[in-house]
Every structure is written in C-alpha cells, then in structure tokens.
Amino acid sequence: MSEPWPLDSNPADYDLLDVRAVLGDRVLENARVIVRDGRIAAVEPMSAAFAAVGRVPGTTRVPRLRGHGLFVAPGLIDTHSDALEREKRPRPTAELPWEFAIVSLEGRAVGAGVTTMFHGAGFQNKESHKVTRTPGRALELAGVVDAAPAQRIDHRVLHRLDILSDEGAAALGRRLESLADASPAPLVSFEDHTPGQGQYTDPEPLKSYWVGMEAVSAEEADARIAQLMERAEKFAPTAEANTAWLGGLATDGRIRLLGHDPDSAEMIAHLVSLHCVAAEFPVNLEAARAARAAGLLIVGGAPNLLRGGSHTNNVAAADLLREGLLDVLSSDYLPSALLAAAFRAADDQITDLPHAIGLVTSGPARLAGLDDRGRLAEGLRADLVVVDASGRYPRVATTLTAQR
C-alpha cells in the first residue's frame, strides 16, 4: 500500500510514484522519482511490474508516495522577493517582529512551492505606507535571514543598493566583508529609482500611485518627482563611485552583480562593463535585446506575466518570453505568482511547460550560482513540488525539501 503525504516531515529516503516529472526538455509521464539521503537518485519510467506491486525487488523498503498522476517539478527558486518586509509590516501602523515575519512568510511560500528564497534587503532610505527601508534595517533583515533554520526553505539575501546612497554603500560594504568566504558569492543588485529613467522612465504611474495610495495631491506628487530628480543630479558622483566599486567586486568574483531596471542598450553596455551576470526587469525590448546579445541573463516579474502586463507601463514579460528574451521569473512582491505564471505561459502556448518551469527553477539557480538544485537530475537536492494543474490555476499538493 502507498503511504500518505508526509506533510509534517521531510524523509531523507523515499520513492515518489506515478507522477508526471517535468524535466528540462520534456515531461516524463508515469514516472518515479527515487530520493536517497536527501538527493535525487533517479528519475525514470515506472516498470509495469513496479506499478503493479509498488516495490522494487532487491531494494530496502522506504516510504512509497503516490502522486496519482500529478506533476512533480523542482522546488521553486525565487531570486528577488520583497515579501518579507511586507510581512513584517502588513499595515502602515502594524509592525511585527522580524522573527515572526520570516516564520509566517515561510509557511505561505512553502505552500506556493518555493524552496529557495532570496529576500530583498534594501540598502537605501525609503519610507512609504508599505515599507520602511534604511541601511540599518537592511542589516537587521539580513541577520534574521542568516539565522533562519534551513529546514523548509533555504533563506538567502538579495542585497539591493541604491547607488545614490553613501550610507547604504557603507553598510553594504560591512555586510559583504562578513561574507568574504561565502560560496556562491553574495547576490547584489544595484538600482536607481529616480523618475525619468529606469523603472519610471514614464513618471506618470509613480505619480498616480502616490496620489491613489498615499493620498497626496497631484501638485505634491510633482514636487516629489522634482526633488528626486534633483537628488540624482546632486549625487551623480556618488552613483558613479558606487557602481565602480560594485564592478570591481564583481570582476574579482566577490559578488554576483545584477543591474536593476535597465532602459537602453547603453545601460546594458554599462552592466557588461561592470561584469554583471543579469539584467533585472529590463523596461523595454531595446534593453532586453541588448542584454541577450551581450550574453546577460534576463529576469522578469512573475506578477507581470500572470497579470498580462506591467503595472508601470513597461514591457510585458509575455512579450519578452515570445522573443526568447527571458531566463528567470522572480516573484518581486507575490511568491504565489511564480508557479501560476509558469503554468499560464504554457497554457497560453507562449512556450512549453518544461521551459516555463525552468524560468522558476533552473534559470534562477543559474543566476544565483546554485549548481546543486533547480533540476530533476541525479545527485541534485531533492527539493520538489507536487502540483495539481487540473483547475484554472495550479495548486501545490505538497512541497518536499531536502534534508539539510
């Protein structure tokens, strides 16, 4: 007899039977996944005899879990999530302890099939009704992530630097010094959210957001935009120095550097000169095409693909995918969007399911330098998600994580 799903534990050894295994180039029907010591030992067809009796002759008995024809894919890898800081402050005046926030978020992320999560730590100064970001707060977040038990999710940090911030760069420098021996190298993304370029090449969505969500007047919003543009001009030497510093670290292999919201071929050339590995959220096709030509990985937003467009009027992730200009989907602000976006891409026939799943598994693993996960392949970590795709949106039946 088959055994029930181990919802409260992660066995180191088990056989997962009667599943549709999503491999890199195909879906293997009526498959079995053999896990030993927390690693994938084999992914192969079930023999007729094995399917009938539910055991492998000559092998030690282990838990046998039946998938009843559901999909099994590698556990999802999220390289850019801002969900933790939102979990800490779910309402503008309701702040919760960091330690509770990460436990709370972990439960929801596991339920969405995520097994590796990079939490954004903003080395910047930003205050809104949703988040508070300061360099000190970024160090707090990073410390909580470092201390989180790696049992259900492998928690990691995406270090996000506002290149206009001296204070942010100093704090990030201290943080990186403490990670000098980390392998793979820490993930760092640099950004400049000044209106008129990057994500807000068209400032109108930003203005509308402030007016609608923060109840400021149109005149106040215009004044904010002007102030931010003046700040960028004033701190241009700081931005130049900070990007040169990050480029040096990337060249030396001490960080894996990402460029956030590139908006032109010229900006992509700048990322290449800094030895970036990826362009995060290119805002238009020009930048994405240049990134592909330059050999950079390209990251898009899963909510963008799921919704059918960008909430800031930038390029649609679906259009990037149609042109072969997308390697990674990240959740940005909605972890549950990862799996749904991948299945939507396949359902809409933008690409096939193996490629779509790769956008949230093998692609992110490559970006982060994690060569021990992201594929259903022998020897890799048995981070697995079992998915029921019978409805309009996929549902996670269970998430199984490797013993750590």
C-alpha positions in Angstrom: 0.0 0.0 0.0 1.1 3.5 -0.6 1.7 5.9 2.3 0.2 9.3 2.9 1.9 12.5 2.0 4.5 13.4 4.7 3.1 16.9 5.3 4.8 17.3 8.7 8.2 15.9 7.8 10.7 15.6 5.0 12.0 12.0 4.8 15.6 11.6 3.5 14.7 8.4 1.6 11.5 7.8 -0.3 10.1 6.8 -3.7 7.7 9.1 -5.4 5.5 7.1 -7.7 3.0 7.7 -10.6 3.9 11.3 -11.3 4.4 13.4 -14.4 8.1 14.5 -14.0 8.9 17.9 -15.5 12.4 17.6 -16.9 14.4 20.2 -18.7 13.3 19.2 -22.2 10.1 17.1 -21.7 7.5 15.8 -19.3 8.1 12.1 -18.4 4.7 10.5 -17.9 4.1 7.8 -15.4 7.4 8.4 -13.7 9.0 7.6 -10.4 11.5 9.8 -8.5 13.8 8.0 -6.2 15.3 10.0 -3.3 18.1 8.8 -1.1 19.8 10.8 1.6 18.0 13.9 0.5 19.3 13.7 -3.0 17.7 12.6 -6.3 18.9 9.2 -7.0 16.9 8.6 -10.2 14.0 9.9 -12.3 12.8 7.1 -14.6 9.7 5.4 -16.0 7.8 3.0 -13.7 8.0 -0.5 -15.0 4.7 -2.4 -15.4 5.7 -4.8 -12.6 6.7 -1.9 -10.3 3.5 -0.1 -10.9 1.5 -3.3 -10.1 3.2 -4.2 -6.8 4.5 -0.9 -5.7 8.0 -2.0 -4.8 11.5 -2.5 -6.3 12.8 -6.1 -5.9 16.1 -6.1 -4.1 15.9 -2.7 -2.5 15.4 -1.6 1.1 11.9 -0.7 2.0 11.4 3.1 2.1 8.2 5.3 2.1 6.4 5.0 -1.2 4.4 8.1 -2.0 1.9 8.0 -4.9 1.4 11.1 -6.9 -1.7 9.9 -8.7 -0.7 11.5 -12.0 0.2 14.9 -10.6 3.1 16.9 -11.9 6.4 16.9 -10.0 8.9 19.7 -10.6 12.0 21.0 -8.8 11.3 23.3 -5.9 10.9 26.9 -7.0 13.8 29.3 -6.6 12.9 33.0 -6.0 15.9 35.3 -6.6 14.0 38.6 -5.8 11.4 38.8 -3.2 10.3 41.9 -1.2 7.6 39.9 0.7 9.5 39.6 4.0 9.5 43.4 4.7 5.8 43.5 3.8 5.1 40.5 6.1 6.8 42.5 8.9 4.5 45.5 8.3 1.2 44.2 6.9 -0.5 47.6 7.7 1.1 51.0 7.9 0.8 51.1 11.7 1.1 47.4 12.4 4.7 46.3 12.8 5.6 42.7 13.7 8.9 41.1 14.9 11.3 40.1 12.2 11.5 36.5 13.6 7.7 36.1 13.4 7.6 37.7 9.9 10.0 35.1 8.4 8.2 32.2 10.0 4.8 33.5 8.8 6.1 34.1 5.3 7.8 30.7 5.2 4.5 28.9 5.6 2.9 30.7 2.7 6.0 30.4 0.5 6.2 26.6 1.1 2.6 26.4 0.2 3.4 28.1 -3.1 6.2 25.6 -3.9 9.1 27.8 -3.0 12.2 26.0 -1.6 14.9 28.6 -2.0 14.1 32.3 -1.4 16.3 35.4 -1.8 14.9 38.2 0.4 15.5 41.7 -0.7 17.4 43.8 1.8 17.3 47.5 0.7 20.5 49.4 1.5 18.7 52.7 0.9 16.5 55.2 2.5 12.8 54.9 1.6 9.6 55.5 3.5 6.2 54.7 2.2 2.9 53.4 3.5 4.1 49.8 2.7 7.8 49.7 3.6 10.5 51.4 5.6 14.0 50.9 4.2 17.2 52.1 5.8 20.7 50.6 5.7 20.3 49.6 9.4 17.0 47.9 8.7 18.6 46.1 5.8 21.3 44.7 8.1 18.6 43.6 10.6 16.7 41.8 7.8 19.9 40.1 6.6 20.7 39.0 10.1 17.3 37.4 10.6 17.6 35.6 7.2 21.1 34.3 8.1 19.7 32.9 11.4 16.6 31.3 9.9 16.7 27.4 10.2 17.1 25.9 6.7 14.5 23.2 7.2 11.6 24.0 4.9 13.1 26.9 2.8 16.7 27.8 2.1 16.6 31.5 3.1 19.1 33.8 1.4 19.6 37.5 0.9 19.4 39.7 -2.2 21.4 42.8 -1.4 19.8 45.8 -3.0 21.9 49.0 -3.2 20.6 52.5 -4.1 23.6 53.7 -5.9 22.9 57.3 -4.8 23.4 56.4 -1.1 26.7 56.7 0.6 25.2 55.4 3.8 23.8 52.4 2.0 27.1 51.6 0.3 29.0 51.8 3.7 26.5 49.4 5.3 26.6 47.0 2.4 30.4 47.1 2.5 30.4 45.9 6.1 27.9 43.2 5.2 30.0 41.9 2.3 33.1 41.9 4.4 31.4 39.4 6.7 30.6 37.2 3.7 34.1 37.2 2.2 34.2 33.4 2.2 30.7 32.7 1.0 30.1 30.3 -1.8 28.4 31.1 -4.1 29.3 34.7 -3.9 26.6 37.0 -2.5 23.9 38.3 -4.8 23.8 42.1 -5.2 21.5 44.2 -7.3 22.1 47.9 -7.8 19.3 50.3 -8.6 18.3 53.9 -9.2 14.6 54.7 -9.0 14.9 58.3 -10.0 11.9 59.3 -12.1 12.6 59.9 -15.8 14.8 56.7 -16.3 14.8 53.1 -15.4 11.5 51.7 -14.0 10.0 55.1 -14.1 11.1 56.3 -17.5 7.5 57.5 -17.6 6.9 59.0 -14.2 3.1 59.1 -14.5 2.5 55.6 -13.0 4.6 56.7 -10.0 2.6 59.9 -9.7 -0.7 58.1 -10.0 0.4 55.6 -7.3 1.3 58.3 -4.8 -2.0 60.1 -5.5 -4.1 57.0 -5.2 -2.3 55.1 -2.4 -0.8 57.8 -0.3 -3.5 60.4 -0.7 -1.1 63.2 -1.8 -2.2 65.9 -4.2 -1.0 65.9 -7.8 1.0 69.0 -7.0 2.7 67.3 -4.1 3.5 64.3 -6.3 5.0 66.6 -8.9 7.1 68.2 -6.2 8.4 64.8 -5.0 9.4 63.9 -8.6 11.3 67.1 -8.9 13.1 66.5 -5.6 14.1 63.0 -6.6 15.5 64.3 -9.9 17.4 67.0 -8.1 18.8 64.4 -5.7 20.0 62.2 -8.6 21.9 65.2 -10.1 23.4 66.2 -6.8 24.6 62.6 -6.0 25.7 61.7 -9.5 29.4 61.4 -8.3 28.3 59.0 -5.6 26.4 56.9 -8.1 29.5 56.7 -10.3 31.7 55.7 -7.4 29.3 53.1 -6.0 28.9 51.4 -9.4 32.6 51.4 -10.0 33.1 49.8 -6.5 30.5 47.1 -7.2 32.0 46.5 -10.6 35.4 45.8 -9.0 33.8 43.4 -6.6 32.1 41.6 -9.4 35.2 41.4 -11.5 37.1 39.8 -8.6 34.3 37.3 -8.2 33.4 38.5 -4.7 29.7 39.2 -5.7 27.3 38.2 -8.3 26.0 41.5 -9.7 22.6 42.3 -11.2 21.6 45.6 -12.9 18.1 46.7 -11.9 15.6 48.2 -14.5 18.0 48.8 -17.5 16.2 51.0 -20.0 18.6 51.2 -23.0 21.3 49.5 -24.9 23.7 52.0 -23.4 22.7 50.9 -19.9 23.2 47.2 -20.9 26.7 48.1 -22.1 27.4 49.7 -18.7 26.2 46.5 -17.0 28.6 44.4 -19.1 31.4 46.7 -18.2 30.7 46.1 -14.5 30.7 42.3 -15.1 27.0 41.9 -14.2 25.6 38.4 -14.7 22.0 39.6 -15.3 19.6 42.4 -16.3 16.8 42.5 -13.8 13.4 43.7 -15.1 14.5 45.4 -18.4 11.9 48.1 -19.0 11.7 47.8 -22.8 12.5 45.5 -25.7 15.6 47.5 -26.7 17.3 46.8 -23.3 16.2 43.2 -23.3 17.5 42.6 -26.9 20.8 44.2 -26.0 21.1 42.1 -22.9 20.5 38.9 -24.9 23.1 40.0 -27.4 25.6 40.7 -24.6 25.0 37.3 -23.0 23.4 38.5 -19.8 20.7 36.6 -18.1 17.3 38.3 -18.2 15.0 38.5 -15.2 11.3 39.3 -15.5 8.5 39.6 -13.0 6.1 36.7 -12.4 3.2 39.0 -11.5 3.8 40.8 -14.8 3.4 37.6 -16.7 0.5 36.4 -14.6 -1.4 39.7 -15.0 -0.6 40.1 -18.7 1.4 43.3 -18.4 3.5 45.6 -16.3 1.8 47.8 -13.6 4.2 50.6 -14.5 3.5 50.5 -18.3 6.9 48.9 -19.1 7.4 45.9 -21.3 5.2 42.8 -20.8 7.0 39.7 -19.6 5.0 37.7 -22.1 6.5 39.7 -24.9 10.0 39.1 -23.6 9.2 35.4 -23.5 7.8 35.3 -27.0 11.1 36.8 -28.3 13.3 34.4 -26.3 14.3 37.3 -24.0 13.5 35.8 -20.6 15.6 33.4 -18.5 14.3 33.9 -15.0 11.0 34.8 -13.3 11.1 36.3 -9.8 8.2 36.9 -7.5 9.1 40.6 -6.8 6.2 41.1 -4.3 4.0 37.9 -4.7 5.6 34.5 -4.2 2.4 32.6 -5.2 2.8 34.2 -8.7 5.8 32.0 -9.6 4.1 28.7 -10.3 0.9 30.3 -11.7 2.9 32.4 -14.1 4.8 29.4 -15.4 1.7 27.4 -16.0 0.0 30.4 -17.6 2.9 30.7 -20.1 2.4 27.0 -21.0 -1.4 27.2 -21.1 -1.3 30.3 -23.4 1.2 28.4 -25.6 3.9 31.1 -25.2 6.3 28.3 -24.5 6.1 24.7 -23.4 5.8 23.6 -19.8 9.4 22.3 -19.3 10.8 25.7 -20.5 8.2 27.6 -18.4 9.1 25.6 -15.3 12.8 26.3 -16.0 12.1 30.0 -15.6 11.4 29.4 -11.9 13.8 26.6 -11.2 16.9 26.1 -13.4 17.1 29.7 -14.6 17.2 31.2 -11.1 19.6 28.5 -10.0 22.0 29.5 -12.7 21.6 33.2 -11.9 22.4 32.7 -8.2 25.3 30.2 -8.9 23.5 27.4 -7.2 24.5 24.3 -9.1 23.1 21.8 -6.6 19.4 22.4 -7.3 16.8 23.6 -9.9 16.5 20.4 -12.0 15.2 16.9 -11.6 18.6 15.3 -12.1 20.6 12.6 -10.3 22.7 13.9 -7.5 20.8 17.2 -7.0 19.0 18.2 -3.9 15.5 16.6 -3.6 13.7 19.9 -3.3 10.4 19.0 -5.1 7.0 20.5 -5.6 4.0 18.3 -6.5 1.4 20.2 -8.5 -2.3 19.6 -9.3 -2.9 21.5 -12.6 -6.4 20.3 -13.2 -8.0 23.7 -12.4 -7.7 27.1 -14.0 -4.7 27.8 -11.7 -2.2 25.3 -10.4 -2.4 24.2 -6.8 0.5 22.8 -4.7 -0.3 19.4 -3.4 2.8 19.3 -1.3 6.4 20.6 -1.1 9.2 18.3 -0.2 12.5 19.7 0.8 15.9 18.0 1.1 17.2 17.1 4.5 19.8 19.8 5.3 
